[in-house]
């Protein structure tokens, strides 16, 4: 962002939208990656429940526990000096109502998050309001919502029909009216994302939602070229997997050949 602030705050997201300044966001799950992304100048870091798949090797995000997000949030917070930290509320930690949601959100804020994110629109408006009424910023999330993938029959683009698009707009309005500070739009047609972005006062952050949102978010392992597969909307901006493999191979070769350690590396 132009004239980057010393520390990203919620107010800076609104300013970015007003100035048409694209917002950048990546996931992060530990102090090492968060420090690197923070130093690179990323605006927002998301401790996503994607940690279940990217770091823990699970097939979905559904089994992620709040305690796991808390540990990851503490780690990310230790690596960050500037970026705005957003933590996911995992499945089962907010659905029963405002009280459960507020309790979960408080734990993440105490762990170091600056805001919390959870999925849903009209159905979770009361939960959003409960958090914002108690001073906890919220980022909404509509479109394909991974925690509901059983009901959605997997990662499918949402809002392809007129009725589906209208429901997304209704959800987006409900999220804004409940007091959210921003909203993630995942796997929706770019025309629908553009429509929502134009009518909302709060920033939209796209993932598989085209170029017309106010910002973009990617899972960092997809962005960095780690893994055998990545979504079609997530090009690799580097080959970190190859670099790590090459470094590990060089280390193994040096140890096996007794080229390492040398006198220089000994006491």
JOFENQUI-V558093 format. One record per backbone hydrogen bond with DSSP energy under -1.0 kcal/mol. NH is the residue of the N-H (numbers start at 1). CO is the residue of the C=O. Records with the same first field share a line. If there is no record, write none. Layout:
# JOFENQUI-V558093
NH=CO / CO
This chain:
# JOFENQUI-V558093
8=82
13=10
14=10
15=11
16=12
17=13
18=14
19=15
20=17
21=16
23=214
25=216
26=44
27=218
28=46
34=30
35=31
36=32
37=33
38=34
39=35
40=36
42=37
44=24
45=84
46=26
47=86
48=46
51=48
52=49
53=50
54=50
55=51
56=51
58=52
64=61
69=65
70=66
71=67
72=68
73=69
74=70
75=71
76=72
77=73
78=74
79=76
84=43
86=45
87=115
88=47
89=117
93=90
97=94
101=97
102=98
103=99
104=100
105=101
106=102
107=103
108=104
109=105
110=106
111=107
112=109
113=108
114=85
115=85
116=137
117=87
118=139
120=141
124=121
125=122
128=124
129=125
130=126
131=127
132=128
133=129
135=132
136=131
139=116
140=182
142=184
144=186
148=145
149=146
152=148
154=149
156=154
158=187
165=161
166=162
167=163
168=164
169=165
170=166
171=167
172=168
173=169
174=170
175=171
176=172
177=173
178=174
179=176
180=175
181=138
183=203
184=140
185=205
186=142
187=207
193=189
194=190
195=191
196=192
197=193
198=194
199=195
200=196
205=183
206=215
207=185
215=204
216=23
217=206
218=25
223=219
224=220
225=222
226=221
234=231
237=223
240=224
243=239
244=240
245=241
246=242
247=243
248=244
249=245
250=246
251=247
252=248
253=249
254=250
255=251
256=252
257=253
258=255
259=254
260=254
265=262
266=263
